[in-house]
């Protein structure tokens, strides 16, 4: 048996525009994770998945597990148990977290050494493509981070990503930002990520080329600015970057009416910036708040939300001893 874990992710800057070659910034969210146990079993046909997820999600998980096993040269049957804390269709990377966990569990099941985060992210992208079609690779790159122990040493919570690869892993969040927090407001299940990608891709394709390039460039600049704000403790720079990222998403048709209301309510009640995180068409709104009191005030005002989470900017590592465990 082998076990693996992947965590949720938050895209701070770069949704959809990353597919146009723009730079993007995402962080791992280790407080929400997917754990997988994978047992090779030649007596079963294909892959059997044990999970409370809906039937369609189980079919996707079985396909992903089959590919994860093929990556390590296994063609026999297997039983897979999935325990996920990442809600589906919220923009938090449930598919990417599962893909990362499956890659790590497959390695462990055959006794391979734990792969580094870069390799895990690349292999997990192939699994995620089975669910979403063309993906940038940003989600699995972020879902593979945030752990306290990996083959590469201490995990990093943030990645600057461009053109299919991690350009840079961020250093620690500056101490000046310790009192600030992310507020995640759940609007309920959105549409499948594949649908949001198709809508945004069609909007980008129909744009005047000069405007399209200007928006992609603005997104890249916002990603750099946000990363610098996190590392230097410049909250004004971080907030400005998130607001710029939100503006660049507006022409893509993936911010629906409930998302617009939540963003407006958040800004009116003290959030420094608010935007979608992930593909859009519902899911989670991310707000940057100066402290926990403001976060509570914003959450109370955003009446469309069904749930919310408050996460410190300086993310704690996973409360999990290993990312890759041979059992």
C-alpha positions as CSV (number, residue, x, y, z in Angstrom):
1,X,0.0,0.0,0.0
2,X,1.1,3.5,-0.6
3,X,-0.2,6.9,0.6
4,X,0.1,10.4,-0.7
5,X,-1.2,13.8,0.0
6,X,-2.0,16.9,-2.0
7,X,-3.3,20.2,-0.7
8,X,-5.7,22.8,-2.0
9,X,-4.4,25.9,-3.7
10,X,-5.3,29.6,-4.0
11,X,-4.6,31.4,-7.2
12,X,-3.9,35.0,-6.2
13,X,-3.1,36.3,-9.7
14,X,-3.4,34.8,-13.2
15,X,-6.6,32.8,-13.6
16,X,-7.1,32.0,-17.3
17,X,-4.5,34.5,-18.4
18,X,-1.8,32.0,-17.5
19,X,-3.0,30.0,-20.6
20,X,-2.0,33.1,-22.7
21,X,1.6,33.0,-21.3
22,X,1.0,35.5,-18.5
23,X,2.8,35.0,-15.2
24,X,0.6,33.7,-12.3
25,X,1.0,33.5,-8.6
26,X,-0.6,30.7,-6.5
27,X,-0.1,29.4,-2.9
28,X,-0.6,26.0,-1.4
29,X,-3.4,25.7,1.2
30,X,-2.3,22.9,3.5
31,X,-5.3,23.3,5.8
32,X,-7.4,21.7,3.1
33,X,-6.0,18.4,1.8
34,X,-6.7,15.2,-0.1
35,X,-5.3,12.0,1.3
36,X,-5.1,8.8,-0.9
37,X,-4.3,5.2,0.0
38,X,-3.5,3.0,-3.0
39,X,-3.3,-0.8,-2.8
40,X,-2.2,-2.8,-5.8
41,X,-4.7,-5.7,-6.3
42,X,-4.3,-8.0,-9.3
43,X,-7.7,-9.6,-8.4
44,X,-9.7,-6.5,-9.4
45,X,-10.4,-5.3,-12.9
46,X,-9.0,-1.8,-13.4
47,X,-9.2,0.7,-10.5
48,X,-11.8,0.7,-7.8
49,X,-12.3,4.0,-5.9
50,X,-13.7,4.3,-2.5
51,X,-14.9,7.8,-1.8
52,X,-18.0,9.7,-0.8
53,X,-17.7,11.9,-3.9
54,X,-20.4,11.9,-6.6
55,X,-20.3,9.1,-9.2
56,X,-18.9,11.3,-12.0
57,X,-16.1,12.4,-9.8
58,X,-15.4,8.8,-9.0
59,X,-15.0,8.0,-12.7
60,X,-12.6,10.8,-13.1
61,X,-10.6,9.6,-10.0
62,X,-10.4,6.1,-11.5
63,X,-9.1,7.4,-14.7
64,X,-6.5,9.6,-12.9
65,X,-5.4,6.7,-10.7
66,X,-5.0,4.4,-13.8
67,X,-2.7,7.0,-15.4
68,X,-0.7,7.5,-12.1
69,X,-0.1,3.8,-12.1
70,X,0.9,3.7,-15.7
71,X,3.5,6.5,-15.0
72,X,5.2,4.0,-12.6
73,X,4.9,1.1,-15.0
74,X,1.9,-0.7,-13.3
75,X,-0.9,-2.2,-15.4
76,X,-2.5,-4.4,-12.7
77,X,-5.7,-3.6,-10.8
78,X,-5.8,-1.4,-7.7
79,X,-8.0,-0.2,-4.9
80,X,-7.9,3.5,-4.0
81,X,-9.4,5.2,-1.0
82,X,-9.8,8.9,-1.2
83,X,-10.3,11.2,1.8
84,X,-10.8,14.8,0.7
85,X,-11.3,18.0,2.6
86,X,-11.2,20.1,-0.5
87,X,-14.8,21.0,-1.7
88,X,-15.6,20.2,-5.3
89,X,-16.1,23.0,-7.9
90,X,-15.1,25.8,-5.7
91,X,-11.9,26.9,-7.5
92,X,-9.7,25.5,-4.8
93,X,-8.0,22.8,-6.9
94,X,-9.8,19.6,-5.8
95,X,-8.7,17.8,-9.0
96,X,-5.1,19.0,-8.7
97,X,-4.9,18.0,-5.1
98,X,-6.2,14.6,-5.9
99,X,-3.7,14.3,-8.8
100,X,-0.8,15.2,-6.6
101,X,-1.9,12.7,-3.9
102,X,-2.3,9.9,-6.5
103,X,1.2,10.5,-8.0
104,X,2.7,10.3,-4.5
105,X,0.7,7.3,-3.6
106,X,1.6,5.4,-6.8
107,X,5.3,6.1,-6.1
108,X,4.9,4.8,-2.6
109,X,2.9,1.7,-3.6
110,X,5.8,0.5,-5.9
111,X,8.5,1.5,-3.5
112,X,9.9,4.4,-5.6
113,X,11.8,7.2,-3.8
114,X,9.6,10.2,-3.1
115,X,9.6,12.5,-6.1
116,X,10.5,16.2,-5.7
117,X,7.8,18.8,-6.0
118,X,8.7,19.8,-9.5
119,X,8.4,16.2,-10.8
120,X,5.2,15.7,-8.9
121,X,3.6,18.8,-10.3
122,X,4.5,17.9,-13.9
123,X,3.2,14.3,-13.6
124,X,0.0,15.5,-11.8
125,X,-0.7,17.9,-14.7
126,X,-1.1,14.9,-17.0
127,X,-3.7,13.5,-14.6
128,X,-5.5,16.8,-14.3
129,X,-5.7,17.2,-18.0
130,X,-8.0,14.1,-18.1
131,X,-10.6,16.1,-16.1
132,X,-10.2,19.7,-17.4
133,X,-8.8,19.3,-20.9
134,X,-6.0,21.8,-21.5
135,X,-4.6,23.0,-18.2
136,X,-1.7,25.4,-17.5
137,X,-0.1,23.2,-14.8
138,X,-0.4,26.0,-12.3
139,X,-2.9,24.1,-10.0
140,X,-0.8,20.9,-9.5
141,X,2.4,23.0,-9.1
142,X,0.7,24.8,-6.2
143,X,-1.1,21.6,-4.9
144,X,2.3,19.9,-4.6
145,X,3.6,22.7,-2.2
146,X,2.9,23.7,1.3
147,X,4.1,20.6,3.0
148,X,6.6,20.6,5.9
149,X,8.6,17.7,4.4
150,X,9.3,16.9,0.8
151,X,12.1,15.3,-1.2
152,X,13.4,18.8,-1.8
153,X,13.4,19.8,1.8
154,X,11.0,22.3,3.5
155,X,8.0,23.0,1.3
156,X,7.2,26.5,0.0
157,X,3.7,27.8,0.0
158,X,3.9,30.0,-3.1
159,X,4.9,29.7,-6.7
160,X,5.4,32.1,-9.6
161,X,4.4,30.2,-12.7
162,X,4.7,30.9,-16.4
163,X,4.7,29.0,-19.7
164,X,4.1,25.6,-18.1
165,X,6.8,25.8,-15.4
166,X,7.5,27.2,-12.0
167,X,9.7,30.2,-12.4
168,X,10.3,30.8,-8.7
169,X,9.3,29.5,-5.3
170,X,8.5,32.3,-2.9
171,X,10.3,32.8,0.3
172,X,8.5,33.2,3.7
173,X,5.7,35.8,4.0
174,X,7.1,38.9,5.7
175,X,6.5,39.3,9.4
176,X,4.8,42.7,8.7
177,X,1.9,40.8,7.3
178,X,1.4,38.5,10.2
179,X,-1.9,40.1,11.3
180,X,-3.3,40.1,7.8
181,X,-5.4,37.2,6.6
182,X,-7.1,35.7,3.6
183,X,-10.9,35.3,3.8
184,X,-12.3,32.6,1.6
185,X,-16.1,32.9,1.0
186,X,-17.9,30.0,-0.5
187,X,-20.7,30.7,-2.9
188,X,-21.5,27.1,-3.4
189,X,-20.7,24.8,-6.3
190,X,-19.7,26.5,-9.6
191,X,-19.8,25.1,-13.1
192,X,-17.2,22.5,-14.1
193,X,-13.8,24.0,-14.6
194,X,-13.7,22.8,-18.2
195,X,-16.8,25.1,-19.0
196,X,-15.2,28.1,-17.4
197,X,-12.0,27.6,-19.3
198,X,-14.0,27.3,-22.6
199,X,-15.9,30.6,-21.9
200,X,-12.8,32.5,-21.0
201,X,-10.8,31.1,-23.9
202,X,-13.5,32.2,-26.4
203,X,-13.6,35.7,-24.9
204,X,-9.8,36.0,-25.2
205,X,-9.8,34.7,-28.7
206,X,-12.4,37.3,-29.7
207,X,-10.5,40.2,-28.3
208,X,-8.5,42.8,-30.2
209,X,-4.9,41.4,-30.1
210,X,-3.5,44.6,-28.6
211,X,-6.0,44.6,-25.8
212,X,-5.5,40.9,-25.2
213,X,-1.7,41.4,-24.9
214,X,-2.2,44.4,-22.6
215,X,-4.4,42.4,-20.2
216,X,-1.9,39.5,-20.2
217,X,1.0,41.9,-19.5
218,X,-1.0,43.6,-16.7
219,X,-1.6,40.2,-15.2
220,X,2.1,39.3,-15.3
221,X,2.9,42.6,-13.6
222,X,0.3,42.0,-10.9
223,X,1.8,38.6,-10.2
224,X,5.3,40.0,-9.7
225,X,3.9,42.8,-7.6
226,X,1.9,40.5,-5.4
227,X,4.9,38.2,-4.9
228,X,7.1,41.2,-3.9
229,X,4.4,42.4,-1.5
230,X,4.2,39.1,0.3
231,X,8.0,38.8,0.6
232,X,8.7,42.5,1.6
233,X,5.7,43.0,3.8
234,X,4.2,45.8,1.6
235,X,0.5,45.2,2.1
236,X,-0.4,48.2,-0.1
237,X,1.5,46.7,-3.0
238,X,-0.1,43.3,-2.4
239,X,-3.6,44.7,-2.3
240,X,-3.0,46.8,-5.4
241,X,-1.8,43.7,-7.3
242,X,-4.9,41.7,-6.3
243,X,-7.2,44.6,-7.5
244,X,-5.4,44.7,-10.8
245,X,-5.8,40.9,-11.2
246,X,-9.5,41.2,-10.6
247,X,-9.9,43.9,-13.2
248,X,-8.1,41.7,-15.8
249,X,-10.6,39.0,-15.2
250,X,-13.7,41.1,-15.8
251,X,-13.8,40.8,-19.6
252,X,-13.6,37.0,-19.5
253,X,-17.2,36.3,-18.6
254,X,-16.5,34.1,-15.6
255,X,-17.5,36.4,-12.8
256,X,-21.2,35.8,-12.3
257,X,-23.8,38.0,-10.5
258,X,-23.4,36.3,-7.1
259,X,-19.6,36.7,-7.3
260,X,-20.0,40.4,-8.3
261,X,-22.3,41.0,-5.3
262,X,-19.9,39.2,-2.9
263,X,-16.9,41.2,-4.2
264,X,-18.7,44.5,-3.8
265,X,-19.9,43.6,-0.3
266,X,-16.4,42.6,0.7
267,X,-14.8,45.9,-0.5
268,X,-17.6,47.9,1.1
269,X,-17.0,46.3,4.5
270,X,-13.3,46.7,4.9
271,X,-11.5,44.2,2.6
272,X,-8.4,45.7,0.9
273,X,-9.0,43.6,-2.2
274,X,-11.4,40.9,-3.3
275,X,-11.6,38.6,-6.4
276,X,-12.5,35.2,-7.6
277,X,-9.9,32.5,-7.0
278,X,-9.9,29.7,-9.6
279,X,-11.9,29.3,-12.8
280,X,-15.0,31.2,-11.8
281,X,-18.7,30.8,-12.6
282,X,-19.2,30.4,-8.8
283,X,-17.1,28.9,-6.1
284,X,-14.9,30.9,-3.8
285,X,-14.2,34.6,-3.5
286,X,-10.9,35.5,-2.0
287,X,-10.6,38.7,0.1
288,X,-7.5,40.3,1.6
289,X,-8.4,41.6,5.1
290,X,-6.2,43.7,7.5
291,X,-7.1,41.6,10.5
292,X,-9.5,38.9,11.9
293,X,-12.0,41.5,13.1
294,X,-12.5,42.9,9.6
295,X,-12.6,39.4,8.1
296,X,-15.5,38.5,10.5
297,X,-17.3,41.8,9.5
298,X,-16.8,41.0,5.8
299,X,-18.0,37.4,6.2
300,X,-21.2,38.6,7.9
301,X,-21.9,41.1,5.2
302,X,-21.5,38.7,2.3
303,X,-25.0,37.0,2.5
304,X,-24.5,34.9,-0.6
305,X,-21.9,32.7,1.1
306,X,-22.7,29.3,2.5
307,X,-19.5,29.0,4.4
308,X,-16.2,30.8,4.9
309,X,-12.7,30.2,6.1
310,X,-10.1,32.6,7.5
311,X,-6.5,31.8,6.7
312,X,-3.4,33.6,7.9
313,X,-1.2,35.1,5.2
314,X,1.8,33.3,6.7
315,X,0.5,29.8,6.1
316,X,1.4,27.1,8.6
317,X,2.9,23.9,7.2
318,X,0.8,20.8,7.0
319,X,0.0,19.0,10.2
320,X,1.2,15.9,8.5
321,X,4.5,14.1,9.0
322,X,5.1,12.9,5.5
323,X,3.8,13.8,2.0
324,X,4.7,10.4,0.7
325,X,4.4,7.3,2.9
326,X,5.0,3.7,2.1
327,X,2.6,1.6,4.2
